Amino acid sequence: MDEQYKKIKKKLEDDITSLQDIIKDFDKAIELNPNFSEAYFNRGKAKEQLAKMEYALNAINDKIETSEKNTGGSGSSISKG
């Protein structure tokens, strides 16, 4: 199960990086044309999506950390008795 969370974490990190790049592109478009209202709108939507992804990434990180603490870092919840 932890491997699934780690895959999701990697995907979120990649998506966050992509969104950060997109936001930079909108920043540049706005810098070049401050009257480009569509760029402001799209930058706002990208920032909204980025915030949601960062929230999800924090939740995944918490889940992975909790799971590792509970399993002694083995990634399995089966006790080694």
C-alpha positions as CSV (number, residue, x, y, z in Angstrom):
1,M,0.0,0.0,0.0
2,D,2.8,2.4,0.8
3,E,4.2,2.0,-2.7
4,Q,0.9,3.2,-4.1
5,Y,1.2,6.3,-1.9
6,K,4.7,6.9,-3.0
7,K,3.7,6.7,-6.7
8,I,0.9,9.2,-6.0
9,K,3.4,11.4,-4.2
10,K,5.8,11.4,-7.2
11,K,2.9,12.1,-9.6
12,L,1.7,15.1,-7.5
13,E,5.3,16.4,-7.2
14,D,5.6,16.3,-11.0
15,D,2.3,17.9,-11.5
16,I,3.1,20.7,-9.0
17,T,6.4,21.4,-10.9
18,S,4.5,21.6,-14.1
19,L,1.9,24.0,-12.7
20,Q,4.6,26.2,-11.2
21,D,6.1,26.4,-14.7
22,I,2.7,27.3,-16.2
23,I,2.3,30.0,-13.6
24,K,5.7,31.5,-14.5
25,D,4.6,31.5,-18.2
26,F,1.4,33.4,-17.3
27,D,3.5,35.8,-15.2
28,K,5.6,36.4,-18.3
29,A,2.6,36.9,-20.5
30,I,1.2,39.4,-18.1
31,E,4.5,41.2,-17.9
32,L,4.5,41.5,-21.7
33,N,0.9,42.5,-21.9
34,P,-0.6,43.8,-18.6
35,N,-4.0,44.0,-20.4
36,F,-4.1,40.3,-21.2
37,S,-7.1,39.5,-19.0
38,E,-7.2,35.8,-20.0
39,A,-3.7,35.3,-18.6
40,Y,-4.8,36.7,-15.3
41,F,-7.8,34.4,-15.2
42,N,-5.8,31.3,-16.2
43,R,-3.0,32.1,-13.8
44,G,-5.6,32.3,-11.0
45,K,-7.0,29.0,-12.0
46,A,-3.5,27.4,-12.1
47,K,-2.8,28.8,-8.6
48,E,-6.0,27.4,-7.3
49,Q,-5.2,24.0,-8.7
50,L,-1.6,24.3,-7.3
51,A,-3.0,24.9,-3.8
52,K,-5.2,21.8,-4.1
53,M,-2.3,19.7,-5.2
54,E,0.0,21.0,-2.4
55,Y,-2.8,20.1,0.1
56,A,-3.0,16.6,-1.4
57,L,0.8,16.2,-1.3
58,N,0.8,17.2,2.4
59,A,-1.9,14.6,3.1
60,I,0.1,11.9,1.3
61,N,3.3,12.9,3.1
62,D,1.4,12.6,6.4
63,K,0.0,9.2,5.5
64,I,3.5,7.9,4.4
65,E,5.1,9.3,7.6
66,T,2.4,7.8,9.8
67,S,2.6,4.5,8.1
68,E,6.4,4.3,8.4
69,K,6.2,5.2,12.1
70,N,3.6,2.5,12.7
71,T,5.6,-0.2,10.8
72,G,9.1,0.8,11.8
73,G,9.9,1.9,8.3
74,S,9.3,-1.5,6.8
75,G,6.2,-0.4,4.8
76,S,4.2,-3.3,6.0
77,S,1.7,-3.3,8.8
78,I,2.4,-7.0,9.6
79,S,4.2,-7.3,12.9
80,K,7.5,-9.1,13.0
81,G,7.0,-11.1,16.0
